[in-house]
């Protein structure tokens, strides 16, 4: 019987880096009896490296079969996903699946974990669920940053999001949510890991070695990290620039085409060391008070799932940090940078389209001289006499 290691996030705990690392090192994982299957389900909206997405797949804009309902389409994708895993399990004793959105999207489906465990048992697979937990005050800042960066709907300031419980969709009471998962998965099948930089386990003390050690894999010299891109956050003035862009009604109705220009500008100055890491809380006291509400929940997680009796889940304390603010002295530079990035992106698209048009014109000219076209013209001329 194969074992499925189901990595469910949480978001902003290095999940994208882990997924890309496993995709890059598939062959080396195979040598140790582990598989990170590429789910070829014929669905455009499925992410290539988030191979557990079929478990929480939502059919929103995807093209469906004639007469097929949204529910039927989602069920079809899920069933195909399980079949794909079943095939992989015939060859490999260990299957790794990953999608960071499972942590919170599992709440949308009644009996999600009960049904998921039953489906995996049907295809002859045991399941181990692994989750990384990040300190809540740091997590919500990263979530807000990501939403401003990637989603047009997020235009409210961080302070307003805190006040309005914007993050209530995300289970921040870790103990309560883990208990719900445990009810159907079993405590023995839950692997809980704290996400704290500088405290990872494994031979390298990185998120990669920590994760691999947790599921029984060993990172060897043959594994490579080359070609892995860091998932940069927005920093400096670029946070405010993108937030203001997100507020424009006309822009909110369009594709988020300024996402990349803003991020490119931010990353450029981050790599130069000219952007500060944003701290969105107004003060250390406000941040500490926010984190204090999770102290008891985190203590229970540390004790019950990590065996840390009398020790915290997160060792790093809330530190004094300068609250983020707009840097007016370089705002003109940052605005011009975004404009230039956007113009360059549009110009590249125009050049590609012009090249495509030129290629099509050549094909048309070649067709004009072909025997088939000439014969067609001759027949046409006969009927028009």
Backbone torsions as a table, in degrees:
resi	resn	phi	psi	omega
1	UNK	NA	129.5	-179.5
2	UNK	-79.6	156.6	176.4
3	UNK	-111.3	127.1	175.3
4	UNK	-97.0	121.5	173.0
5	UNK	-96.2	106.2	-175.6
6	UNK	-98.3	105.2	-178.9
7	UNK	-89.6	117.0	-172.1
8	UNK	-111.2	22.1	177.3
9	UNK	102.7	-141.9	7.3
10	UNK	-81.5	177.7	175.8
11	UNK	-59.7	151.8	177.0
12	UNK	63.2	35.5	174.4
13	UNK	-128.4	38.5	177.0
14	UNK	76.2	19.4	-175.6
15	UNK	-65.3	-42.6	-179.8
16	UNK	-62.2	-42.7	178.9
17	UNK	-62.6	-42.5	178.6
18	UNK	-62.5	-44.9	-178.6
19	UNK	-62.9	-43.5	178.8
20	UNK	-67.1	-37.2	179.0
21	UNK	-63.1	-43.7	179.9
22	UNK	-69.2	-38.1	178.0
23	UNK	-64.0	-40.6	-179.0
24	UNK	-67.4	-28.9	-174.1
25	UNK	-114.4	34.3	-179.1
26	UNK	-56.0	-46.4	-176.0
27	UNK	-62.7	-39.8	179.1
28	UNK	-68.4	-34.8	176.4
29	UNK	-66.4	-38.2	178.8
30	UNK	-58.7	-37.3	-178.2
31	UNK	-63.0	-24.0	179.7
32	UNK	-102.3	10.5	176.6
33	UNK	83.8	20.3	179.9
34	UNK	-117.0	145.2	-179.9
35	UNK	-130.7	134.8	172.7
36	UNK	-114.4	82.7	-168.6
37	UNK	-64.1	140.5	172.5
38	UNK	-88.4	112.3	-173.8
39	UNK	-81.2	103.1	179.6
40	UNK	-95.5	84.0	-174.3
41	UNK	-105.8	3.9	177.2
42	UNK	69.8	25.4	-179.5
43	UNK	-114.7	118.5	-175.4
44	UNK	-64.3	-35.0	-175.3
45	UNK	-80.1	-4.7	176.3
46	UNK	-77.7	131.5	179.1
47	UNK	-74.1	141.6	-174.7
48	UNK	-62.7	-42.6	-173.5
49	UNK	-97.8	-12.3	175.6
50	UNK	-89.7	77.8	-169.2
51	UNK	-78.1	-3.4	175.0
52	UNK	-98.8	8.2	-176.2
53	UNK	-63.1	-25.4	-179.3
54	UNK	-60.2	-23.2	-179.1
55	UNK	-71.0	-26.1	-178.2
56	UNK	-125.2	20.8	-174.8
57	UNK	-59.9	133.5	177.1
58	UNK	-118.7	121.2	-178.8
59	UNK	-86.6	95.6	-177.4
60	UNK	-106.6	-64.5	-178.1
61	UNK	-106.2	-0.3	-175.5
62	UNK	-71.0	143.5	178.2
63	UNK	-72.7	130.6	-178.1
64	UNK	-111.1	167.7	175.8
65	UNK	-68.1	150.8	179.0
66	UNK	-54.3	125.9	178.4
67	UNK	82.0	-2.7	-177.6
68	UNK	-82.4	130.4	178.5
69	UNK	-78.2	164.7	177.5
70	UNK	-59.6	-45.4	-179.3
71	UNK	-61.6	-42.2	179.8
72	UNK	-65.9	-38.8	179.4
73	UNK	-65.3	-44.7	179.8
74	UNK	-63.4	-38.8	178.6
75	UNK	-65.7	-40.5	179.2
76	UNK	-61.8	-43.1	179.0
77	UNK	-62.9	-42.8	-179.0
78	UNK	-64.6	-44.2	179.6
79	UNK	-63.8	-40.5	177.2
80	UNK	-63.7	-37.1	178.0
81	UNK	-62.6	-45.2	178.4
82	UNK	-63.1	-38.7	178.0
83	UNK	-63.2	-38.0	179.8
84	UNK	-65.2	-41.6	178.1
85	UNK	-65.7	-39.4	179.6
86	UNK	-60.7	-39.5	178.2
87	UNK	-66.5	-41.7	179.5
88	UNK	-64.9	-35.5	-178.2
89	UNK	-67.5	-20.0	177.4
90	UNK	-70.1	-22.7	-175.5
91	UNK	-108.0	-31.1	-175.7
92	UNK	-123.3	135.5	-179.9
93	UNK	-75.4	-15.9	-178.9
94	UNK	-131.8	125.4	-179.9
95	UNK	-117.0	130.3	177.8
96	UNK	-109.3	125.2	176.6
97	UNK	-122.3	145.4	-175.8
98	UNK	-147.0	133.2	169.2
99	UNK	-161.5	117.9	-173.9
100	UNK	-70.6	-16.2	-178.3
101	UNK	-82.7	-9.6	179.4
102	UNK	-61.5	-34.8	-178.3
103	UNK	-52.2	-42.4	-178.3
104	UNK	-107.0	-27.0	-179.1
105	UNK	-76.0	-16.2	177.8
106	UNK	-63.7	-18.2	179.7
107	UNK	-70.9	-21.2	-176.0
108	UNK	-73.5	-23.8	-176.9
109	UNK	-109.2	122.9	177.9
110	UNK	-64.7	134.6	-179.8
111	UNK	61.5	32.6	-178.7
112	UNK	-55.1	-50.7	-174.5
113	UNK	-71.3	-35.8	177.0
114	UNK	-62.8	-47.5	-179.7
115	UNK	-65.4	-40.9	-179.2
116	UNK	-62.9	-45.6	179.5
117	UNK	-62.7	-38.9	179.8
118	UNK	-65.7	-41.9	-179.5
119	UNK	-65.0	-39.6	178.7
120	UNK	-69.1	-35.5	177.4
121	UNK	-65.2	-35.2	179.2
122	UNK	-60.8	-32.9	-179.7
123	UNK	-96.8	14.2	173.8
124	UNK	76.4	36.2	-178.4
125	UNK	-123.8	132.5	167.2
126	UNK	-80.8	158.6	-177.3
127	UNK	-129.3	131.4	170.2
128	UNK	-117.9	125.8	-179.6
129	UNK	-101.0	125.4	179.8
130	UNK	-117.7	133.7	-177.8
131	UNK	-138.9	140.4	174.7
132	UNK	-105.9	135.7	-178.6
133	UNK	-116.3	131.4	-179.9
134	UNK	-110.8	147.1	179.7
135	UNK	-53.6	130.8	-167.3
136	UNK	-60.5	-39.5	-178.1
137	UNK	-66.5	-28.8	177.1
138	UNK	-81.9	-37.3	-178.2
139	UNK	-61.9	-48.5	-174.8
140	UNK	-66.7	-30.3	175.7
141	UNK	-65.9	-41.0	179.8
142	UNK	-69.1	-38.2	177.4
143	UNK	-63.1	-45.2	179.5
144	UNK	-62.3	-43.7	178.7
145	UNK	-59.3	-45.3	179.9
146	UNK	-62.9	-40.7	-179.1
147	UNK	-68.0	-38.2	176.0
148	UNK	-65.6	-40.6	-177.7
149	UNK	-67.6	-41.8	-168.4
150	UNK	-109.0	-21.3	-172.5
151	UNK	-123.8	128.0	-176.0
152	UNK	-67.1	-23.0	-174.7
153	UNK	-71.0	-21.4	-176.7
154	UNK	-86.9	99.5	-179.9
155	UNK	-124.8	-6.9	-178.9
156	UNK	-79.4	147.4	175.9
157	UNK	-62.8	158.7	-179.9
158	UNK	-57.9	-42.7	-178.3
159	UNK	-59.8	-38.2	179.2
160	UNK	-69.2	-36.8	178.8
161	UNK	-64.8	-39.3	177.2
162	UNK	-63.7	-45.6	-178.1
163	UNK	-64.4	-37.9	-175.5
164	UNK	-92.7	8.7	-178.3
165	UNK	55.1	45.4	-179.9
166	UNK	-59.6	-28.4	-174.4
167	UNK	-93.9	16.4	-177.4
168	UNK	-69.0	-14.1	176.5
169	UNK	-71.7	-19.0	-174.3
170	UNK	-102.8	119.9	-179.0
171	UNK	-64.8	104.1	-179.1
172	UNK	-97.0	-15.4	171.2
173	UNK	-84.3	87.9	-171.3
174	UNK	-60.3	-41.2	-177.0
175	UNK	-62.7	-46.8	-178.5
176	UNK	-61.8	-41.5	-177.8
177	UNK	-71.6	-38.9	177.7
178	UNK	-62.7	-36.4	178.5
179	UNK	-64.2	-37.4	177.5
180	UNK	-65.1	-41.7	178.8
181	UNK	-67.0	-42.9	-177.8
182	UNK	-59.7	-32.3	-177.5
183	UNK	-56.4	-33.9	-179.4
184	UNK	-108.1	-27.0	-177.1
185	UNK	-87.3	-35.9	-175.6
186	UNK	95.4	134.3	-177.0
187	UNK	-60.3	-35.1	-178.9
188	UNK	-66.8	-15.5	-178.8
189	UNK	-105.5	10.5	179.0
190	UNK	-106.2	124.4	176.4
191	UNK	-112.8	111.5	-176.5
192	UNK	-109.8	128.0	-178.2
193	UNK	-129.2	132.4	175.1
194	UNK	-78.0	140.6	178.9
195	UNK	-101.6	98.7	177.6
196	UNK	-138.3	118.4	179.9
197	UNK	-62.4	136.2	-178.8
198	UNK	90.0	-4.8	-178.6
199	UNK	-126.1	16.9	179.7
200	UNK	-74.0	152.0	179.2
201	UNK	-92.7	-166.7	-178.7
202	UNK	83.6	175.4	-175.0
203	UNK	-65.7	-30.1	-176.1
204	UNK	-101.9	-11.0	-176.0
205	UNK	57.2	43.0	175.9
206	UNK	-120.1	170.5	176.6
207	UNK	-61.6	-31.6	-179.9
208	UNK	-67.7	-50.1	-177.7
209	UNK	-69.3	-33.7	178.7
210	UNK	-64.8	-47.2	-179.9
211	UNK	-64.4	-46.5	-178.2
212	UNK	-63.4	-41.1	177.9
213	UNK	-62.7	-35.8	-178.3
214	UNK	-66.6	-28.0	-178.4
215	UNK	-108.2	6.2	174.8
216	UNK	89.9	14.4	178.3
217	UNK	-97.5	155.4	178.7
218	UNK	-120.2	128.7	175.4
219	UNK	-82.2	121.6	179.0
220	UNK	-107.0	176.3	179.3
221	UNK	-65.3	-17.6	-178.7
222	UNK	-76.8	-18.0	177.9
223	UNK	-72.1	143.7	-178.4
224	UNK	-125.8	144.8	175.0
225	UNK	-109.6	3.8	-179.0
226	UNK	-62.9	139.2	177.3
227	UNK	85.8	-1.5	178.6
228	UNK	-82.0	126.0	-179.7
229	UNK	-97.9	137.5	177.8
230	UNK	-73.8	139.6	177.9
231	UNK	-86.4	86.3	-174.4
232	UNK	-72.1	145.7	173.0
233	UNK	-91.3	166.5	173.0
234	UNK	-78.0	136.7	179.8
235	UNK	-133.4	167.8	177.5
236	UNK	61.3	-145.9	-178.8
237	UNK	-68.2	-17.5	-174.4
238	UNK	-65.4	-26.3	174.0
239	UNK	-61.3	-48.2	-177.8
240	UNK	-71.5	-36.8	178.0
241	UNK	-59.5	-48.2	-179.2
242	UNK	-68.9	-37.0	178.7
243	UNK	-62.4	-41.5	179.7
244	UNK	-68.9	-38.0	175.7
245	UNK	-59.7	-41.7	-178.3
246	UNK	-63.1	-20.0	-177.7
247	UNK	-78.6	-20.0	-174.8
248	UNK	-72.0	121.2	-177.3
249	UNK	-56.5	-42.4	-179.3
250	UNK	-63.2	-40.0	-178.6
251	UNK	-69.2	-37.0	-178.0
252	UNK	-63.5	-20.0	179.0
253	UNK	-90.3	-5.5	-176.9
254	UNK	-106.4	171.9	172.2
255	UNK	-65.9	144.7	-175.4
256	UNK	-75.4	64.2	-171.6
257	UNK	-75.4	-13.8	178.2
258	UNK	-91.6	-1.8	178.7
259	UNK	-55.6	-50.9	-176.4
260	UNK	-68.9	-44.5	177.2
261	UNK	-58.3	-41.9	179.1
262	UNK	-65.4	-44.4	-179.3
263	UNK	-65.8	-40.3	178.3
264	UNK	-60.5	-42.8	178.8
265	UNK	-63.8	-44.8	179.0
266	UNK	-61.0	-46.4	-177.8
267	UNK	-63.2	-38.1	179.7
268	UNK	-55.5	-49.8	-176.8
269	UNK	-81.2	-22.0	172.8
270	UNK	-66.1	-45.0	179.5
271	UNK	-66.1	-25.9	176.1
272	UNK	-82.0	-7.4	-178.9
273	UNK	80.2	18.5	-175.7
274	UNK	-101.8	1.3	175.6
275	UNK	-111.8	139.6	176.5
276	UNK	-90.4	148.5	175.8
277	UNK	-70.4	119.5	-172.6
278	UNK	-72.3	136.7	169.3
279	UNK	-117.3	111.7	-168.5
280	UNK	-86.8	-10.4	175.5
281	UNK	-73.8	147.0	-176.6
282	UNK	-70.3	-25.8	-179.1
283	UNK	-159.0	166.2	176.7
284	UNK	-64.1	-37.4	-179.5
285	UNK	-62.6	-44.9	178.7
286	UNK	-61.6	-42.2	-179.4
287	UNK	-66.0	-43.1	-179.8
288	UNK	-65.4	-38.8	178.9
289	UNK	-66.2	-38.6	177.8
290	UNK	-63.0	-46.0	-177.1
291	UNK	-69.4	-28.3	-176.3
292	UNK	-61.4	-28.2	-178.1
293	UNK	-66.8	-16.4	-179.0
294	UNK	-104.2	4.9	-173.5
295	UNK	-59.6	-47.1	-178.2
296	UNK	-67.4	-43.1	178.2
297	UNK	-59.9	-45.6	-179.4
298	UNK	-65.8	-36.4	178.7
299	UNK	-62.4	-41.8	179.9
300	UNK	-66.0	-38.9	177.4
301	UNK	-61.5	-46.2	-178.8
302	UNK	-60.6	-40.3	-176.8
303	UNK	-75.2	-48.0	-173.5
304	UNK	-81.9	-32.1	-174.4
305	UNK	-107.4	-16.1	179.8
306	UNK	-120.8	-4.6	180.0
307	UNK	68.1	24.4	-179.8
308	UNK	-95.6	78.0	-179.7
309	UNK	-73.5	124.0	179.5
310	UNK	78.3	7.5	179.1
311	UNK	-120.1	156.2	-178.0
312	UNK	-79.8	162.7	173.6
313	UNK	-73.1	-39.3	178.9
314	UNK	-119.1	121.7	-177.9
315	UNK	-78.0	-32.7	-178.3
316	UNK	-70.0	132.1	-179.6
317	UNK	-93.6	164.3	175.7
318	UNK	-67.1	123.3	-176.5
319	UNK	-105.4	158.2	175.5
320	UNK	-68.2	130.2	179.5
321	UNK	-146.2	147.8	179.4
322	UNK	-72.6	123.5	179.0
323	UNK	-60.3	145.3	179.5
324	UNK	-64.6	145.3	175.2
325	UNK	-153.4	158.5	177.5
326	UNK	-67.1	134.6	176.5
327	UNK	-99.1	94.6	-174.0
328	UNK	-65.4	-28.4	-176.6
329	UNK	-67.5	-21.4	179.0
330	UNK	-119.4	10.4	-178.6
331	UNK	-62.3	-41.1	179.5
332	UNK	-60.2	-40.0	178.8
333	UNK	-62.4	-43.7	-176.6
334	UNK	-69.9	-38.1	177.1
335	UNK	-63.9	-45.0	178.4
336	UNK	-62.7	-37.8	178.7
337	UNK	-61.8	-45.4	178.8
338	UNK	-63.3	-44.3	178.8
339	UNK	-59.1	-45.1	-179.1
340	UNK	-64.5	-43.0	177.5
341	UNK	-60.0	-42.0	-179.9
342	UNK	-66.3	-43.2	179.2
343	UNK	-62.7	-42.5	179.8
344	UNK	-63.2	-41.2	178.8
345	UNK	-62.5	-43.9	179.6
346	UNK	-66.3	-39.2	-180.0
347	UNK	-64.3	-40.2	177.7
348	UNK	-62.3	-40.0	177.7
349	UNK	-64.8	-41.3	179.2
350	UNK	-62.5	-43.5	179.6
351	UNK	-62.0	-43.6	179.7
352	UNK	-63.5	-40.0	178.9
353	UNK	-67.5	-39.6	177.9
354	UNK	-64.1	-39.1	177.1
355	UNK	-64.8	-39.7	179.5
356	UNK	-65.4	-41.6	178.4
357	UNK	-62.3	-42.5	179.2
358	UNK	-61.7	-41.3	179.0
359	UNK	-64.9	-40.3	179.5
360	UNK	-66.6	-38.1	178.3
361	UNK	-62.9	-40.0	178.1
362	UNK	-63.2	-41.8	179.6
363	UNK	-63.5	-39.1	178.4
364	UNK	-63.4	-42.8	-179.9
365	UNK	-63.7	-39.4	178.6
366	UNK	-65.6	-39.1	179.6
367	UNK	-65.6	-34.6	-179.4
368	UNK	-60.4	-32.8	-177.7
369	UNK	-93.8	2.5	-177.3
370	UNK	-76.0	150.4	179.6
371	UNK	-57.4	-36.5	-178.0
372	UNK	-64.1	-44.9	-179.8
373	UNK	-66.4	-40.8	178.5
374	UNK	-62.0	-42.2	178.8
375	UNK	-64.8	-39.1	178.7
376	UNK	-62.8	-39.9	178.2
377	UNK	-64.0	-39.2	-178.8
378	UNK	-65.3	-43.4	178.5
379	UNK	-63.9	-42.2	-179.8
380	UNK	-61.1	-40.4	-178.8
381	UNK	-66.9	-33.5	178.9
382	UNK	-63.9	-44.6	-177.1
383	UNK	-73.9	-15.7	-179.3
384	UNK	-99.4	5.9	178.6
385	UNK	-76.8	NA	NA
